[in-house]
Amino acid sequence: MIDRGHALPLLRQAELLRLSRSSMSYEPRPVPAAELAIMRRIDELHLEHPFAGSRMLRDLLRGEGVAIGRDLVATLMRRMGIEALYRRPRTSVPAPGHKVYPYLLRGLKVERPNHVWAMDITYIPMARGFVYLAAVVDWFSRRVLAWRLSITLEVEFCLEAVEEALGCYGKPEIFNTDQGSQFTSTDFIDLLLQNGVAISMDGRGAWRDNVFVERLWRSVKYEEVYLRAYDSVTDARASLGHYLDFYNGKRPHSSLAASTPDQAYFGSSPQHVAA
């Protein structure tokens, strides 16, 4: 995809391919097919039993005939960025020295588009590897405003998604995330503060604070990702793009009175969503 001998600058090539800047210098290491299969199954089990830690997941896998120890399960979970719900996902561990902001949504009625945006990151399995998906979601309408894929968990792909959302849809009053090192980084915080956005962060262990994004991930996994076997990052990006277009424009939501996210976002029908 990236051609280092091309006259077009590398950064511009990355922008056109919707790749994070960090991915240009990253040298991927192949993951054994057997580990990829176990990681995919762990991802599925995590959605089905989000309270399960490494010990329970080990036992569930052993019950399916997979010979595996707890240490390897824990290692794979760290690589995937997931942990049981009684502890926050690894993607929500703030870096030392990073400032954590208070949670602003408790008891708040989200009454209109661009009132609150939320963002999160999830693991996406492929046929011969995996990537991470970050999405910016409008809380009121559930609409995915921008998204990016990355082969690393560095902050750049999150910044690019937020910059696109701000450029296309204006700015929210409040932006909610977990306490992940990407979201507590100076670059991420500065981007929001420079645009006059109030910053809200989930409390530790309070997975339900960002529940609408968690529901998005469940839909993405069961209705798209688990039905595919992406051959490449390009394939994953194209297929996820088609699905998210469907999710925004055609998929009715019971919580939106059978409206689509596009209808709720652009039509501003009089609905109230409790945070």
C-alpha positions as CSV (number, residue, x, y, z in Angstrom):
1,M,0.0,0.0,0.0
2,I,2.6,2.5,1.1
3,D,5.2,3.2,-1.7
4,R,8.3,4.7,-0.2
5,G,9.7,5.4,-3.7
6,H,6.6,7.4,-4.8
7,A,6.8,11.1,-5.4
8,L,3.8,11.6,-3.1
9,P,4.9,12.2,0.5
10,L,4.5,9.3,2.9
11,L,2.2,11.3,5.2
12,R,-0.1,12.1,2.3
13,Q,-0.1,8.4,1.2
14,A,-1.2,7.5,4.7
15,E,-4.0,10.0,4.7
16,L,-5.3,8.8,1.4
17,L,-5.3,5.2,2.6
18,R,-6.8,6.2,5.9
19,L,-3.8,4.7,7.8
20,S,-2.5,6.1,11.0
21,R,0.9,7.8,10.7
22,S,2.4,5.4,13.2
23,S,1.7,2.4,11.0
24,M,4.3,3.5,8.5
25,S,7.2,2.8,10.8
26,Y,5.7,-0.3,12.4
27,E,7.1,-3.6,11.3
28,P,4.4,-6.2,11.8
29,R,5.3,-9.6,13.3
30,P,3.2,-12.6,12.1
31,V,1.1,-14.2,14.7
32,P,0.7,-18.0,14.5
33,A,-2.5,-19.1,13.0
34,A,-3.4,-21.2,16.1
35,E,-3.0,-18.1,18.3
36,L,-5.1,-16.0,16.0
37,A,-7.9,-18.6,16.2
38,I,-7.7,-18.6,20.0
39,M,-7.7,-14.8,20.0
40,R,-10.8,-14.7,17.9
41,R,-12.6,-17.1,20.2
42,I,-11.5,-15.1,23.2
43,D,-13.0,-12.0,21.6
44,E,-16.3,-13.9,21.0
45,L,-16.4,-15.3,24.5
46,H,-15.6,-11.8,25.9
47,L,-18.7,-10.4,24.2
48,E,-20.8,-13.3,25.5
49,H,-19.4,-13.3,29.0
50,P,-17.9,-9.9,29.6
51,F,-17.4,-10.6,33.3
52,A,-15.0,-13.5,32.5
53,G,-11.4,-13.0,33.5
54,S,-8.4,-15.0,32.3
55,R,-9.1,-18.0,34.7
56,M,-12.7,-18.4,33.5
57,L,-11.8,-17.9,29.9
58,R,-9.1,-20.6,30.2
59,D,-11.7,-23.0,31.6
60,L,-14.2,-22.1,28.9
61,L,-11.6,-22.7,26.2
62,R,-10.6,-26.0,27.9
63,G,-14.2,-27.0,27.9
64,E,-14.1,-26.6,24.1
65,G,-11.1,-28.8,23.8
66,V,-8.4,-26.1,23.6
67,A,-5.4,-27.0,25.7
68,I,-4.3,-23.6,27.1
69,G,-2.9,-22.2,30.3
70,R,-4.1,-19.1,32.2
71,D,-0.8,-17.2,31.5
72,L,-1.2,-17.5,27.7
73,V,-4.9,-16.4,28.0
74,A,-3.8,-13.3,30.0
75,T,-1.1,-12.5,27.5
76,L,-3.5,-12.8,24.5
77,M,-6.1,-10.6,26.4
78,R,-3.4,-7.9,26.9
79,R,-2.5,-8.0,23.2
80,M,-6.2,-7.6,22.3
81,G,-6.8,-4.9,24.8
82,I,-9.6,-6.6,26.8
83,E,-10.2,-7.5,30.4
84,A,-13.1,-8.6,32.5
85,L,-15.7,-5.8,33.2
86,Y,-14.9,-5.7,36.9
87,R,-11.6,-4.1,35.6
88,R,-11.4,-1.7,32.8
89,P,-10.1,-2.8,29.4
90,R,-6.4,-2.4,29.0
91,T,-7.0,0.3,26.5
92,S,-8.4,2.4,29.4
93,V,-5.2,2.4,31.5
94,P,-4.0,6.0,31.8
95,A,-0.3,6.7,31.2
96,P,1.7,7.9,34.3
97,G,1.4,11.7,34.6
98,H,-1.6,12.0,32.3
99,K,-4.5,14.1,33.6
100,V,-7.8,12.3,34.2
101,Y,-11.0,14.4,33.9
102,P,-14.3,13.9,35.8
103,Y,-17.3,12.1,34.5
104,L,-19.8,14.7,33.3
105,L,-22.8,12.6,32.1
106,R,-24.3,11.2,35.3
107,G,-28.0,12.1,35.3
108,L,-27.6,14.2,32.1
109,K,-30.4,14.1,29.6
110,V,-28.8,14.0,26.1
111,E,-31.4,15.9,24.1
112,R,-29.9,16.7,20.7
113,P,-27.2,15.8,18.2
114,N,-23.7,17.1,19.1
115,H,-24.7,17.4,22.7
116,V,-22.3,14.5,23.7
117,W,-19.9,12.5,21.6
118,A,-18.2,9.4,22.8
119,M,-15.1,7.4,21.6
120,D,-13.7,4.0,22.2
121,I,-11.3,1.4,20.6
122,T,-12.0,-2.3,19.9
123,Y,-10.1,-5.3,18.6
124,I,-10.9,-6.6,15.1
125,P,-9.7,-10.1,14.1
126,M,-8.6,-10.8,10.5
127,A,-7.7,-14.0,8.7
128,R,-4.0,-13.6,9.3
129,G,-3.7,-10.9,11.9
130,F,-5.7,-8.2,13.7
131,V,-6.3,-4.4,13.8
132,Y,-7.8,-1.9,16.2
133,L,-11.0,0.1,15.3
134,A,-11.6,3.5,16.9
135,A,-14.9,5.3,16.4
136,V,-16.4,8.7,17.3
137,V,-20.2,8.2,18.1
138,D,-22.9,10.8,18.6
139,W,-24.5,9.8,21.9
140,F,-28.0,11.1,21.0
141,S,-28.4,9.5,17.6
142,R,-25.9,6.6,17.9
143,R,-24.4,7.8,14.6
144,V,-20.8,6.9,13.9
145,L,-19.3,10.2,12.9
146,A,-15.8,9.1,12.1
147,W,-13.6,6.0,12.4
148,R,-10.1,4.7,11.8
149,L,-8.3,1.4,11.7
150,S,-4.7,1.0,13.1
151,I,-2.3,-1.9,13.5
152,T,-1.1,-0.3,16.8
153,L,-2.7,1.3,19.8
154,E,-0.9,4.6,19.5
155,V,-2.8,7.8,19.7
156,E,-2.5,9.0,16.0
157,F,-5.5,7.1,14.6
158,C,-7.7,8.4,17.4
159,L,-6.6,12.0,16.6
160,E,-7.3,11.5,12.9
161,A,-10.9,10.2,13.7
162,V,-11.6,13.2,16.0
163,E,-10.2,15.7,13.5
164,E,-12.4,14.3,10.8
165,A,-15.5,14.4,13.0
166,L,-14.8,18.0,14.1
167,G,-14.2,19.0,10.5
168,C,-17.4,17.4,9.1
169,Y,-19.9,17.9,11.9
170,G,-18.8,20.9,14.1
171,K,-18.1,20.2,17.7
172,P,-19.9,18.6,20.6
173,E,-20.5,20.2,24.0
174,I,-19.1,17.2,25.8
175,F,-16.7,14.5,24.6
176,N,-16.7,11.3,26.7
177,T,-14.0,8.5,26.7
178,D,-12.5,6.0,29.1
179,Q,-9.2,6.7,30.8
180,G,-7.1,5.0,28.2
181,S,-3.6,6.4,27.6
182,Q,-4.7,7.5,24.1
183,F,-7.5,9.7,25.5
184,T,-5.5,11.1,28.4
185,S,-2.5,12.0,26.2
186,T,-1.5,15.6,25.8
187,D,-2.1,15.6,22.1
188,F,-5.7,14.3,22.5
189,I,-6.6,16.5,25.3
190,D,-5.2,19.6,23.6
191,L,-7.2,18.9,20.4
192,L,-10.4,18.9,22.4
193,L,-9.5,21.9,24.6
194,Q,-8.5,23.9,21.5
195,N,-11.9,23.4,20.1
196,G,-13.7,24.4,23.3
197,V,-15.0,20.9,24.1
198,A,-15.8,19.9,27.7
199,I,-13.9,16.6,28.5
200,S,-15.6,13.7,30.3
201,M,-14.0,10.4,31.3
202,D,-15.6,7.2,32.7
203,G,-14.7,6.3,36.2
204,R,-12.5,3.2,36.7
205,G,-14.5,0.0,36.3
206,A,-17.6,2.0,35.2
207,W,-17.9,0.2,31.9
208,R,-21.6,1.1,31.6
209,D,-20.7,4.8,31.4
210,N,-19.8,4.3,27.7
211,V,-22.4,1.7,27.1
212,F,-23.7,3.0,23.8
213,V,-20.2,2.5,22.2
214,E,-20.1,-1.0,23.7
215,R,-23.4,-1.7,22.0
216,L,-21.9,-0.5,18.7
217,W,-19.0,-2.9,19.1
218,R,-21.4,-5.8,19.7
219,S,-23.4,-4.9,16.5
220,V,-20.2,-4.5,14.5
221,K,-18.8,-7.9,15.7
222,Y,-21.9,-10.0,15.3
223,E,-23.3,-8.4,12.2
224,E,-20.0,-7.8,10.3
225,V,-16.7,-8.9,11.7
226,Y,-17.6,-12.5,12.8
227,L,-19.2,-13.1,9.4
228,R,-16.0,-12.2,7.5
229,A,-12.3,-13.3,7.3
230,Y,-10.6,-10.1,6.2
231,D,-7.5,-10.9,4.1
232,S,-5.9,-7.5,4.6
233,V,-6.2,-4.2,6.3
234,T,-7.5,-2.8,3.0
235,D,-10.2,-5.5,2.9
236,A,-11.1,-4.9,6.5
237,R,-11.4,-1.1,5.9
238,A,-13.6,-1.5,2.8
239,S,-15.9,-4.1,4.4
240,L,-16.2,-2.2,7.7
241,G,-16.9,1.0,5.7
242,H,-19.8,-0.7,3.9
243,Y,-21.2,-2.0,7.2
244,L,-20.9,1.3,9.0
245,D,-22.7,3.1,6.1
246,F,-25.5,0.5,6.5
247,Y,-25.4,1.0,10.3
248,N,-25.8,4.7,10.0
249,G,-28.2,4.9,7.1
250,K,-30.3,1.8,6.9
251,R,-30.2,-0.2,10.2
252,P,-33.2,0.7,12.4
253,H,-32.6,1.0,16.2
254,S,-35.2,0.0,18.7
255,S,-33.8,2.7,21.1
256,L,-34.5,5.3,18.4
257,A,-38.1,4.2,17.8
258,A,-37.0,2.2,14.7
259,S,-35.3,5.2,13.2
260,T,-31.8,5.0,11.8
261,P,-28.9,7.0,13.3
262,D,-28.8,9.2,10.2
263,Q,-32.5,10.0,10.7
264,A,-32.0,10.8,14.4
265,Y,-28.9,12.9,13.8
266,F,-30.0,14.9,10.8
267,G,-33.8,14.9,11.5
268,S,-33.4,15.8,15.2
269,S,-36.7,14.1,16.1
270,P,-37.8,15.0,19.7
271,Q,-36.3,12.1,21.6
272,H,-34.5,12.1,25.0
273,V,-31.7,9.8,25.9
274,A,-30.7,9.3,29.5
275,A,-26.9,9.2,30.0
